[in-house]
Amino acid sequence: MPLLPVLLAACGRPLPDGAWTLHGQGLLGEVTVERGEARVAVWGDGWGAPSAVPATVEAAEEGGAWLSFPVRTGAGEATGVMRLDPEDESGVLPLGGRPGEIDLAFEASARALSEAERAQEARTLEERLVVLRAAWKDGRFRILDLGGGLVGQVALLPQDRAFLDLFALQASSGGPVPARRRDEGPDVVLTFPVQPALGGEEGLLRLNVPTGRAVLPMADRPSADDLWFHLEPGTASAEERDARAAEAERRALERERAFLDEVAVGLARDARERRAAAAACPAFDEMGPSWALLFADYEVEIETRDAACAAHLRPRRPQFSRRTGGTALSDGSTRWQVVEE
């Protein structure tokens, strides 16, 4: 490690004087340090500090320093943080409400931007902020899947109220529903009735203001199972909304039936194998915890039928993606129907 940064850190200055240009996916920025005073300009897609602003600096255990500075978003002023490591020529700028959720990594090169580059980036960001400020003031957004298809809408209302209409393939609100709203760092967090739900648990949708992304978390910490979406200002027509919701219902039903074709037949066949040592097919509660976990959302009965075993299923609570009931036989045949609420 060069001697100068060591001496500066020892004197309470974790960054040496100099200028660094930051390049990363979704951001361009510049950090300058003069006589220990740091300033940051950063230009993201709809968020950032259009011109250089003062930053507080603290040494980072991971190396380099953490910088805190004011940023602007479509929903108003906020505080941004980044870790800059000049020695490693890299850094990270976290934007998510949960640690590690949306971390923008960047490279840091020891050079300053030109005045023309700064002016162009500032102008582009200001134009984008005008559009986003109007969108967040209006509070109405279309929710799109990663392929650009409509999967819902949200309306953010005064006094921390909201309405959500979600019809993604994996989860649904069951139509437009009121949602509880709270701000959590860079996220607007919505709590709402979700389907499918085994025990009446609620769903959580996090709207990330800086990036315009949304996530339906599957756990407290970010995971590969989280469902990600994009937010687009505006609303859908009733015709588009109804068509997309009906398509989600149809596809969810197809997925459920494909699942039952496989696992319900597997259950019936397992029961038939166990019947070899008994006169009748075993009851479902005798099949073991693995089967009980697979069918936690269903009421299941196993019946002895001639030389076969039959598994009869019915959703405990008919709801989105849990609407199929019927019978699967150990010979591989099935008969399913939609169960009404």
C-alpha positions in Angstrom: 0.0 0.0 0.0 1.4 3.4 -0.9 2.9 5.4 2.1 0.7 8.5 1.5 -2.7 6.9 2.1 -1.3 5.2 5.2 -0.2 8.5 6.7 -3.5 10.2 5.8 -5.5 7.4 7.4 -3.4 7.6 10.5 -4.2 11.3 10.7 -7.9 10.7 10.4 -8.2 11.2 6.7 -9.2 7.8 5.1 -9.0 9.2 1.5 -6.0 10.9 0.0 -6.4 14.2 -2.0 -7.2 13.5 -5.6 -10.0 12.9 -8.1 -11.6 9.6 -9.2 -14.0 8.9 -12.0 -16.6 6.2 -11.2 -17.8 3.9 -13.9 -20.4 1.2 -13.3 -23.6 -0.4 -14.5 -26.2 2.3 -14.1 -24.0 5.1 -12.9 -21.2 7.6 -13.7 -19.7 9.7 -11.0 -16.8 11.7 -9.7 -15.2 12.0 -6.3 -12.8 14.8 -5.5 -10.9 15.2 -2.2 -9.0 18.5 -1.6 -7.3 19.1 1.8 -9.3 16.3 3.3 -12.7 17.7 2.1 -14.6 15.4 -0.2 -17.2 16.2 -2.8 -19.3 13.8 -4.9 -21.2 14.1 -8.1 -23.0 11.0 -9.3 -25.5 10.5 -12.2 -27.7 7.4 -12.1 -30.8 6.6 -14.1 -33.3 8.9 -12.4 -31.4 9.5 -9.2 -28.1 11.1 -8.1 -26.3 14.3 -7.3 -26.3 16.3 -10.5 -23.5 18.6 -9.3 -20.7 18.1 -6.8 -22.0 18.1 -3.2 -20.1 17.9 0.1 -19.7 14.4 1.5 -18.8 13.1 5.0 -16.1 10.4 5.0 -15.5 7.5 7.4 -12.9 4.8 7.1 -14.3 1.5 6.0 -13.3 -1.8 7.6 -13.4 -3.4 4.1 -10.8 -0.9 2.8 -11.1 2.6 1.5 -13.8 4.8 2.9 -17.6 5.2 3.2 -18.9 8.5 1.8 -22.4 9.9 2.7 -23.9 12.7 0.6 -27.2 14.2 -0.4 -28.9 12.8 -3.6 -32.1 13.6 -5.5 -34.7 11.1 -6.5 -38.1 11.4 -8.1 -39.7 11.2 -4.7 -37.5 13.9 -3.1 -34.2 14.4 -1.3 -32.4 11.4 0.2 -29.0 10.4 1.5 -26.7 8.3 -0.6 -23.7 6.3 0.6 -20.9 4.6 -1.3 -17.7 2.8 -0.5 -14.7 4.0 -2.4 -11.4 2.1 -2.4 -8.8 4.0 -4.4 -6.1 1.4 -3.8 -8.4 -1.4 -5.3 -9.7 1.1 -7.9 -13.3 0.0 -7.1 -16.3 0.6 -4.9 -20.0 -0.1 -4.3 -23.1 2.1 -4.0 -26.0 0.3 -2.2 -29.4 1.4 -3.3 -31.7 -1.3 -1.9 -33.7 -1.3 1.3 -32.2 -4.6 2.4 -28.4 -5.1 2.7 -27.0 -6.6 -0.5 -30.3 -6.2 -2.4 -29.3 -3.6 -5.1 -25.6 -2.9 -4.9 -24.1 -1.0 -7.8 -20.5 -2.0 -8.2 -18.1 0.4 -10.0 -14.6 0.9 -11.1 -12.7 4.0 -9.9 -10.0 5.5 -12.1 -7.7 8.3 -10.8 -8.8 11.1 -13.2 -11.3 13.9 -13.3 -14.1 14.3 -15.7 -14.2 17.1 -18.2 -16.6 20.1 -17.8 -18.4 18.9 -20.9 -19.0 15.4 -19.5 -20.3 16.8 -16.2 -22.6 19.2 -18.0 -24.1 16.5 -20.2 -24.7 14.1 -17.4 -26.2 16.8 -15.2 -28.6 17.9 -18.0 -29.7 14.3 -18.7 -30.3 13.6 -15.0 -32.3 16.9 -14.5 -34.5 16.1 -17.4 -35.2 12.6 -16.1 -35.9 13.9 -12.6 -38.6 16.3 -13.9 -40.4 13.3 -15.4 -40.0 11.1 -12.3 -41.0 13.9 -9.9 -44.3 14.2 -11.8 -44.7 10.4 -11.7 -44.1 10.0 -8.0 -46.4 13.0 -7.2 -49.2 11.3 -9.2 -48.3 8.0 -7.5 -49.7 5.7 -10.1 -47.5 3.0 -11.6 -47.8 0.0 -13.8 -46.0 -3.1 -12.5 -44.1 -5.0 -15.3 -42.4 -8.3 -15.2 -38.8 -8.5 -16.4 -40.0 -9.3 -19.9 -42.1 -6.1 -20.0 -45.5 -7.7 -19.5 -48.1 -6.1 -17.2 -48.5 -7.9 -13.9 -50.1 -5.3 -11.8 -50.8 -1.7 -10.8 -50.2 0.4 -7.7 -51.7 3.7 -6.6 -49.9 5.6 -3.8 -52.3 7.9 -2.0 -51.9 10.6 0.6 -51.7 9.8 4.3 -49.6 6.6 3.7 -52.5 4.9 1.9 -52.2 2.7 -1.2 -54.1 0.4 -3.5 -52.4 -2.6 -5.1 -53.6 -4.9 -7.9 -51.1 -7.7 -8.5 -51.6 -10.5 -10.9 -48.2 -12.0 -11.4 -47.9 -15.7 -12.3 -46.4 -16.5 -8.9 -48.6 -14.3 -6.7 -51.8 -12.3 -6.7 -53.6 -9.8 -4.6 -57.0 -11.2 -5.7 -58.0 -7.9 -7.3 -57.5 -4.3 -6.3 -57.0 -4.2 -2.5 -56.0 -1.6 0.0 -52.3 -1.9 1.1 -50.6 -0.6 4.2 -47.7 1.7 3.2 -44.5 2.8 5.0 -41.2 4.3 3.9 -38.1 2.3 4.7 -34.9 4.0 3.5 -35.0 4.1 -0.3 -38.0 1.8 -0.5 -41.8 2.3 -0.3 -43.0 -0.9 1.4 -46.5 -2.2 0.8 -48.2 -4.9 2.9 -51.2 -6.5 1.4 -53.4 -9.7 1.3 -51.6 -12.2 -0.9 -52.6 -15.4 -2.7 -51.6 -18.2 -2.3 -51.4 -18.0 1.4 -51.4 -21.1 3.6 -52.3 -19.4 6.9 -53.6 -16.0 6.0 -50.1 -14.5 5.9 -49.6 -11.1 4.1 -47.5 -10.3 1.1 -44.8 -7.6 1.0 -43.9 -5.5 -2.0 -40.9 -3.2 -1.9 -40.8 -0.3 -4.4 -37.3 1.0 -4.8 -37.5 4.7 -5.5 -34.0 5.3 -7.0 -34.1 2.5 -9.5 -37.8 2.1 -10.2 -37.6 -1.6 -9.5 -39.9 -3.6 -7.2 -39.4 -6.9 -5.4 -41.7 -9.4 -3.8 -39.3 -10.9 -1.2 -39.5 -14.6 -0.3 -37.6 -14.1 3.0 -36.2 -11.4 5.2 -32.9 -11.4 3.3 -32.4 -11.1 -0.4 -32.5 -14.5 -2.1 -32.6 -16.0 -5.6 -36.3 -16.8 -5.1 -37.3 -13.1 -4.8 -39.6 -11.9 -7.6 -38.4 -8.8 -9.4 -40.5 -6.2 -11.3 -40.1 -2.8 -13.0 -42.3 0.2 -12.3 -43.6 2.3 -15.2 -45.5 5.6 -14.6 -49.2 5.4 -15.6 -52.1 3.0 -15.5 -53.5 0.3 -17.7 -56.8 0.3 -19.5 -59.5 -2.0 -18.0 -59.3 -4.2 -21.1 -55.5 -4.6 -20.8 -55.7 -5.2 -17.1 -58.5 -7.9 -17.4 -56.8 -9.7 -20.2 -53.5 -9.9 -18.4 -55.1 -11.0 -15.1 -57.1 -13.7 -16.9 -53.9 -14.9 -18.6 -52.1 -15.1 -15.2 -55.0 -17.1 -13.8 -54.9 -19.5 -16.8 -51.2 -20.0 -16.6 -51.3 -20.5 -12.8 -54.0 -23.1 -13.2 -51.9 -24.9 -15.8 -48.9 -24.9 -13.5 -51.0 -26.2 -10.6 -52.4 -29.1 -12.7 -48.9 -30.0 -14.0 -47.7 -30.1 -10.4 -50.6 -32.3 -9.3 -50.2 -34.6 -12.4 -46.8 -35.4 -11.1 -46.9 -35.4 -7.3 -50.5 -36.6 -6.8 -49.9 -39.6 -9.1 -46.6 -40.1 -7.2 -48.5 -40.1 -3.9 -51.0 -42.7 -5.2 -48.3 -44.9 -6.5 -46.4 -44.7 -3.2 -49.6 -45.7 -1.4 -50.0 -48.6 -3.8 -46.5 -49.9 -3.1 -47.1 -49.7 0.7 -50.4 -51.6 0.2 -48.5 -54.7 -0.8 -47.9 -55.4 3.0 -51.5 -54.6 3.9 -55.1 -55.2 2.8 -55.8 -51.6 2.0 -54.1 -48.4 0.9 -52.6 -46.4 3.9 -54.3 -43.3 5.1 -52.7 -40.0 4.1 -51.5 -39.2 7.6 -49.6 -42.5 7.5 -47.6 -41.5 4.4 -45.0 -39.4 6.3 -44.0 -35.7 6.7 -42.6 -35.3 3.2 -45.9 -35.9 1.6 -47.7 -33.7 4.2 -45.3 -30.8 3.4 -45.9 -31.2 -0.4 -49.7 -31.1 0.1 -49.8 -28.5 2.9 -52.3 -26.4 0.9 -54.7 -29.4 0.2 -57.0 -31.7 2.1 -56.0 -35.2 1.0 -57.7 -38.6 1.4 -56.4 -41.9 0.1 -58.9 -44.6 -1.0 -58.5 -48.3 -1.9 -60.0 -48.8 -5.3 -59.9 -52.4 -6.6 -56.2 -53.1 -7.2 -55.3 -49.4 -7.2 -55.0 -46.6 -4.8 -56.7 -43.2 -5.4 -55.6 -39.9 -3.9 -58.5 -37.4 -3.6 -57.5 -33.7 -3.2 -59.2 -30.5 -2.5 -57.7 -27.0 -1.8 -58.0 -26.1 1.9 -58.8 -22.6 0.8 -59.5 -22.1 -3.0 -57.4 -19.2 -4.1 -55.1 -18.1 -6.9 -52.9 -21.0 -8.0 -54.7 -23.3 -5.6 -58.0 -23.9 -7.3 -57.7 -27.6 -8.5 -59.4 -30.6 -6.9 -60.0 -34.1 -8.0 -58.5 -37.6 -8.1 -55.2 -39.2 -9.1 -54.9 -43.0 -9.5 -51.8 -45.1 -9.0 -52.2 -46.2 -12.7 -51.4 -42.7 -13.7 -54.9 -41.4 -14.6 -56.2 -38.1 -13.2 -59.4 -36.2 -13.1 -59.3 -32.5 -12.1 -61.8 -29.7 -11.9 -61.7 -26.1 -10.6 -63.0 -25.8 -7.1 -64.9 -22.6 -6.4 -64.4 -20.6 -3.3 
